[in-house]
Amino acid sequence: MCGGGKKSFVWGCFIGALFFVMGCSEPEKEAVQQFLIKTPAMIITRSNFLEELDLKRAAYPYNIHENPAEYNEMVIHLIKMLSEEIVLLSAASHKGVTVTTQELELAEQEFKKDYPENSFDQVLLKNAISYPFWKKRFKKNMIMDKLIDLELKKKIVITSEDIVEFYEKNRFADAKDMGGNALVLKKIESEKELVYRLRNQKAQDNYDEWMQQLENEYPVEINKEELKKFLIDTEKGKYE
């Protein structure tokens, strides 16, 4: 998740549909019955999750439901992914980390440069993804990246000793030539690039610990009774 700005359409396609709870006009009992995953600030409803699950299934064989163990593993993986996302988005909301309309439009234009003519629309169509739904996820992706940049990457302290050590460890790479294996010097254009790489590496190294702190601040609750409805009863071989 901390990977240096690399675009990943597949990753973007499966960002969870999360909604911020600004208030609650329904009776508390009804609201509790509707959530599947929640933090004190946000929820993922059963219908949201079903939409996400339908999209995730598109990346698997059409008959995956015939393998209950594999199907259930897919569902649990999606639960874990969305649980991590809802923590990040809860933290972003609490800390006031947002993406402006202008930032969103510029980022979308940049993203679409990799899809000439109408190929982007074709990809959405092939994966049965509506443009508004994709754009909501794209914005959430940007918010999470911005949070990671502000609250993790930019707060990492880098010393001159760190830079020297990182350079010595990463300036050589394995390469093959006509004579066999050889060591060649990696081309590092500038100190700025070196610091950028080092900061990303440190962010990856510290990510799990940082996420644990966020999870303590924004604890996730999973509605296990609702979750069971998405799993296949392995004994009966059908949906529960």
C-alpha contacts under 8 A as a table, 3 or more apart, distances in Angstrom:
res1	aa1	res2	aa2	distance
1	M	145	D	7.99
2	C	5	G	7.76
2	C	145	D	7.65
2	C	148	I	7.50
2	C	200	N	6.78
2	C	203	A	6.87
2	C	204	Q	6.11
3	G	6	K	6.16
3	G	200	N	7.09
4	G	200	N	6.54
7	K	111	F	7.62
8	S	11	W	5.30
8	S	12	G	6.23
9	F	12	G	4.93
9	F	13	C	5.99
10	V	13	C	5.00
10	V	14	F	6.71
11	W	14	F	5.55
11	W	15	I	6.72
12	G	15	I	5.48
12	G	134	W	7.74
12	G	137	R	6.59
12	G	138	F	6.25
12	G	141	N	7.00
13	C	129	I	7.99
13	C	134	W	6.66
13	C	137	R	7.35
14	F	52	E	6.88
14	F	55	L	7.13
14	F	56	K	6.63
14	F	137	R	7.91
15	I	82	L	7.55
15	I	85	E	7.91
15	I	137	R	5.46
15	I	138	F	7.84
15	I	140	K	7.63
15	I	141	N	7.17
16	G	49	F	7.64
16	G	52	E	6.38
16	G	81	M	7.99
16	G	82	L	5.56
16	G	85	E	7.19
16	G	137	R	6.98
17	A	44	I	7.02
17	A	48	N	5.80
17	A	49	F	7.30
17	A	52	E	7.02
17	A	136	K	7.81
17	A	137	R	6.92
18	L	42	M	7.27
18	L	43	I	6.43
18	L	44	I	5.33
18	L	48	N	7.41
18	L	86	I	6.92
19	F	42	M	6.13
19	F	43	I	5.97
19	F	44	I	6.54
20	F	41	A	6.59
20	F	42	M	4.71
20	F	43	I	6.64
21	V	24	C	7.32
21	V	41	A	6.29
21	V	42	M	5.41
21	V	43	I	6.82
24	C	27	P	7.79
24	C	28	E	7.92
24	C	31	A	7.84
26	E	30	E	6.63
26	E	31	A	6.36
27	P	30	E	5.53
27	P	31	A	6.46
28	E	31	A	5.15
28	E	32	V	6.21
29	K	32	V	5.29
29	K	33	Q	6.41
30	E	33	Q	5.19
30	E	34	Q	6.52
31	A	34	Q	5.29
31	A	35	F	6.84
32	V	35	F	5.78
34	Q	45	T	5.70
34	Q	46	R	6.18
35	F	38	K	6.72
35	F	43	I	6.23
35	F	44	I	5.88
35	F	45	T	4.34
35	F	46	R	5.99
35	F	223	N	6.83
36	L	43	I	7.48
36	L	44	I	5.77
36	L	45	T	5.23
36	L	46	R	5.38
36	L	49	F	7.56
36	L	222	I	5.77
36	L	223	N	4.95
36	L	224	K	7.77
36	L	226	E	6.14
36	L	227	L	6.77
37	I	43	I	5.81
37	I	44	I	5.10
37	I	45	T	6.95
37	I	83	S	6.88
37	I	220	V	6.89
37	I	221	E	5.72
37	I	222	I	4.60
37	I	223	N	6.29
38	K	41	A	7.57
38	K	42	M	5.58
38	K	43	I	4.15
38	K	44	I	6.07
38	K	83	S	7.98
38	K	86	I	7.41
38	K	220	V	5.64
38	K	221	E	5.31
38	K	222	I	6.66
39	T	42	M	5.27
39	T	43	I	6.41
39	T	86	I	7.21
39	T	87	V	7.06
39	T	90	S	7.30
39	T	218	Y	5.80
39	T	219	P	5.68
39	T	220	V	4.84
39	T	221	E	6.29
40	P	218	Y	6.56
40	P	219	P	7.34
40	P	220	V	7.99
41	A	90	S	5.88
41	A	218	Y	7.91
42	M	86	I	6.91
42	M	90	S	6.33
43	I	86	I	7.68
44	I	48	N	6.06
44	I	49	F	6.68
45	T	48	N	5.08
45	T	49	F	6.27
46	R	49	F	5.18
46	R	50	L	6.17
46	R	226	E	7.39
47	S	50	L	5.03
47	S	51	E	6.34
48	N	51	E	5.30
48	N	52	E	6.43
49	F	52	E	4.97
49	F	53	L	5.99
50	L	53	L	4.97
50	L	54	D	6.17
51	E	54	D	5.26
51	E	55	L	6.53
52	E	55	L	5.21
52	E	56	K	6.18
53	L	56	K	4.96
53	L	57	R	6.07
53	L	75	V	7.26
53	L	78	L	7.50
54	D	57	R	5.23
54	D	58	A	6.71
55	L	58	A	5.29
55	L	59	A	7.45
55	L	127	N	7.66
55	L	128	A	7.73
55	L	129	I	7.83
56	K	59	A	5.66
56	K	60	Y	7.35
56	K	78	L	7.99
57	R	60	Y	5.21
57	R	61	P	7.60
57	R	62	Y	7.43
58	A	61	P	7.46
58	A	62	Y	7.28
58	A	127	N	7.11
60	Y	64	I	6.68
61	P	64	I	5.39
62	Y	65	H	7.83
63	N	66	E	5.65
63	N	67	N	7.82
64	I	67	N	5.52
64	I	68	P	7.63
64	I	70	E	7.06
64	I	71	Y	5.88
65	H	68	P	5.84
65	H	70	E	7.96
65	H	71	Y	5.62
65	H	232	I	7.93
66	E	71	Y	7.96
67	N	70	E	5.52
67	N	71	Y	6.07
68	P	71	Y	4.98
68	P	72	N	5.95
68	P	232	I	5.74
68	P	233	D	7.47
68	P	234	T	5.87
68	P	237	G	6.88
69	A	72	N	5.26
69	A	73	E	6.15
69	A	234	T	7.19
70	E	73	E	5.03
70	E	74	M	6.27
71	Y	74	M	5.13
71	Y	75	V	6.46
71	Y	231	L	7.68
71	Y	232	I	7.51
72	N	75	V	5.04
72	N	76	I	6.19
72	N	231	L	5.56
72	N	232	I	6.51
73	E	76	I	5.16
73	E	77	H	6.07
74	M	77	H	5.14
74	M	78	L	6.32
75	V	78	L	5.17
75	V	79	I	6.29
75	V	230	F	7.33
75	V	231	L	7.11
76	I	79	I	4.93
76	I	80	K	6.25
77	H	80	K	5.16
77	H	81	M	6.19
78	L	81	M	5.03
78	L	82	L	6.08
79	I	82	L	5.29
79	I	83	S	5.99
80	K	83	S	5.02
80	K	84	E	6.33
81	M	84	E	5.33
81	M	85	E	6.35
82	L	85	E	4.90
82	L	86	I	6.05
83	S	86	I	5.28
83	S	87	V	6.44
83	S	220	V	6.70
84	E	87	V	5.30
84	E	88	L	6.46
85	E	88	L	5.13
85	E	89	L	6.12
85	E	144	M	7.82
86	I	89	L	5.06
86	I	90	S	5.88
87	V	90	S	5.08
87	V	91	A	6.18
87	V	214	L	6.74
87	V	215	E	6.31
87	V	218	Y	6.03
87	V	219	P	7.56
87	V	220	V	7.25
88	L	91	A	5.17
88	L	92	A	6.14
88	L	144	M	6.12
88	L	147	L	7.58
88	L	214	L	7.53
89	L	92	A	4.90
89	L	93	S	6.08
89	L	140	K	7.54
89	L	143	I	7.34
89	L	144	M	6.42
90	S	93	S	5.16
90	S	94	H	6.21
90	S	218	Y	6.98
91	A	94	H	5.13
91	A	95	K	6.06
91	A	214	L	7.10
91	A	218	Y	7.27
92	A	95	K	5.17
92	A	96	G	5.93
92	A	97	V	4.79
92	A	98	T	7.17
92	A	143	I	7.08
92	A	144	M	7.17
92	A	147	L	5.99
93	S	96	G	5.16
93	S	97	V	6.06
93	S	98	T	7.41
94	H	97	V	7.76
97	V	143	I	6.77
97	V	146	K	7.20
97	V	147	L	6.36
98	T	143	I	5.89
98	T	146	K	8.00
99	V	103	E	6.17
99	V	104	L	6.51
99	V	139	K	7.18
99	V	142	M	7.08
99	V	143	I	6.10
100	T	103	E	5.13
100	T	104	L	6.20
101	T	104	L	5.09
101	T	105	E	6.18
102	Q	105	E	5.18
102	Q	106	L	6.14
103	E	106	L	5.28
103	E	107	A	6.09
104	L	107	A	5.20
104	L	108	E	6.09
104	L	139	K	6.59
104	L	142	M	7.95
105	E	108	E	5.10
105	E	109	Q	6.21
106	L	109	Q	5.16
106	L	110	E	6.28
107	A	110	E	5.07
107	A	111	F	6.08
108	E	111	F	4.97
108	E	112	K	6.15
109	Q	112	K	5.27
109	Q	113	K	6.59
110	E	113	K	5.43
110	E	114	D	7.96
111	F	114	D	6.30
111	F	115	Y	7.97
112	K	115	Y	5.18
112	K	116	P	7.44
112	K	120	F	6.87
113	K	116	P	6.42
115	Y	118	N	7.27
115	Y	119	S	5.41
115	Y	120	F	5.27
116	P	119	S	5.88
116	P	120	F	7.40
117	E	120	F	7.68
118	N	121	D	5.44
118	N	122	Q	6.45
119	S	122	Q	4.91
119	S	123	V	6.25
120	F	123	V	5.16
120	F	124	L	6.46
121	D	124	L	5.14
121	D	125	L	6.16
122	Q	125	L	4.99
122	Q	126	K	6.01
123	V	126	K	5.10
123	V	127	N	6.27
124	L	127	N	5.26
124	L	128	A	6.00
124	L	129	I	4.97
124	L	130	S	6.63
124	L	131	Y	7.14
125	L	128	A	4.95
125	L	129	I	6.10
125	L	130	S	7.46
126	K	129	I	7.78
129	I	133	F	6.84
129	I	134	W	6.63
130	S	133	F	5.31
130	S	134	W	6.26
131	Y	134	W	5.06
131	Y	135	K	6.09
132	P	135	K	5.09
132	P	136	K	6.29
133	F	136	K	5.30
133	F	137	R	6.56
134	W	137	R	5.23
134	W	138	F	6.08
135	K	138	F	4.86
135	K	139	K	6.16
136	K	139	K	5.24
136	K	140	K	6.38
137	R	140	K	4.99
137	R	141	N	6.08
138	F	141	N	5.02
138	F	142	M	6.32
139	K	142	M	5.05
139	K	143	I	6.25
140	K	143	I	5.00
140	K	144	M	6.20
141	N	144	M	5.25
141	N	145	D	6.17
142	M	145	D	5.08
142	M	146	K	6.03
143	I	146	K	5.04
143	I	147	L	6.17
144	M	147	L	5.07
144	M	148	I	6.23
145	D	148	I	5.14
145	D	149	D	6.12
146	K	149	D	5.02
146	K	150	L	6.11
147	L	150	L	5.22
147	L	151	E	5.70
147	L	152	L	7.64
148	I	151	E	5.39
148	I	152	L	5.13
148	I	153	K	6.35
149	D	152	L	5.71
149	D	153	K	4.81
149	D	154	K	5.95
150	L	153	K	6.31
150	L	154	K	5.46
150	L	155	K	7.19
151	E	154	K	6.57
151	E	155	K	6.28
152	L	155	K	5.47
152	L	156	I	6.55
152	L	203	A	6.42
152	L	207	Y	7.79
152	L	210	W	7.54
153	K	156	I	5.53
153	K	199	R	6.26
153	K	200	N	6.93
153	K	202	K	7.83
153	K	203	A	5.55
156	I	199	R	7.00
156	I	202	K	7.43
156	I	203	A	7.51
158	I	162	D	6.10
158	I	163	I	7.25
158	I	195	V	7.95
158	I	199	R	7.54
159	T	162	D	5.08
159	T	163	I	6.54
160	S	163	I	5.10
160	S	164	V	6.35
161	E	164	V	5.20
161	E	165	E	6.13
162	D	165	E	5.21
162	D	166	F	5.99
163	I	166	F	5.17
163	I	167	Y	6.06
163	I	194	L	7.41
163	I	195	V	6.90
163	I	198	L	7.28
164	V	167	Y	5.17
164	V	168	E	6.23
165	E	168	E	5.24
165	E	169	K	6.28
166	F	169	K	5.18
166	F	170	N	6.13
166	F	198	L	6.81
167	Y	170	N	5.26
167	Y	171	R	5.59
167	Y	194	L	7.41
168	E	171	R	5.72
168	E	172	F	7.91
169	K	172	F	7.30
170	N	173	A	7.29
170	N	186	K	7.64
171	R	185	L	5.62
171	R	186	K	5.05
171	R	187	K	7.62
171	R	188	I	7.84
172	F	183	L	6.29
172	F	184	V	5.73
172	F	185	L	4.87
172	F	186	K	5.62
173	A	183	L	5.98
173	A	184	V	5.88
173	A	185	L	6.68
173	A	186	K	6.42
174	D	181	N	7.05
174	D	182	A	6.32
174	D	183	L	5.33
174	D	184	V	6.80
175	A	181	N	5.97
175	A	182	A	5.48
175	A	183	L	6.04
175	A	184	V	6.59
176	K	179	G	7.70
176	K	180	G	5.57
176	K	181	N	4.68
176	K	182	A	5.98
177	D	180	G	5.40
177	D	181	N	6.36
177	D	182	A	6.97
188	I	191	E	7.80
188	I	193	E	6.85
188	I	194	L	6.71
189	E	193	E	6.54
190	S	193	E	5.30
190	S	194	L	6.45
191	E	194	L	4.89
191	E	195	V	6.15
192	K	195	V	5.20
192	K	196	Y	6.14
193	E	196	Y	4.94
193	E	197	R	6.25
194	L	197	R	5.24
194	L	198	L	6.16
195	V	198	L	4.98
195	V	199	R	5.94
196	Y	199	R	5.20
196	Y	200	N	6.30
197	R	200	N	5.19
197	R	201	Q	6.21
198	L	201	Q	5.05
198	L	202	K	6.17
199	R	202	K	5.15
199	R	203	A	6.05
200	N	203	A	4.99
200	N	204	Q	6.26
201	Q	204	Q	5.19
201	Q	205	D	6.26
202	K	205	D	4.95
202	K	206	N	6.11
203	A	206	N	5.17
203	A	207	Y	5.73
204	Q	207	Y	5.10
204	Q	208	D	7.91
205	D	208	D	7.43
206	N	209	E	5.60
206	N	210	W	6.15
207	Y	210	W	5.07
207	Y	211	M	6.02
208	D	211	M	5.09
208	D	212	Q	6.19
209	E	212	Q	5.10
209	E	213	Q	6.51
210	W	213	Q	5.21
210	W	214	L	6.51
211	M	214	L	5.00
211	M	215	E	6.08
212	Q	215	E	5.01
212	Q	216	N	6.28
213	Q	216	N	5.16
213	Q	217	E	6.46
214	L	217	E	5.00
214	L	218	Y	5.92
214	L	219	P	7.97
215	E	218	Y	4.97
215	E	219	P	5.06
215	E	220	V	7.05
216	N	219	P	5.51
222	I	227	L	7.73
223	N	226	E	5.44
223	N	227	L	6.18
224	K	227	L	4.83
224	K	228	K	6.19
225	E	228	K	5.35
225	E	229	K	7.12
226	E	229	K	5.47
226	E	230	F	7.41
227	L	230	F	5.49
227	L	231	L	6.89
228	K	231	L	5.21
228	K	232	I	7.96
228	K	240	E	6.53
229	K	232	I	7.92
229	K	239	Y	7.02
229	K	240	E	5.45
230	F	239	Y	7.15
230	F	240	E	7.37
231	L	239	Y	6.09
231	L	240	E	6.42
232	I	237	G	6.56
232	I	238	K	5.29
232	I	239	Y	4.17
232	I	240	E	5.73
233	D	236	K	5.49
233	D	237	G	5.54
233	D	238	K	5.41
233	D	239	Y	5.57
233	D	240	E	5.38
234	T	237	G	4.95
234	T	238	K	7.08
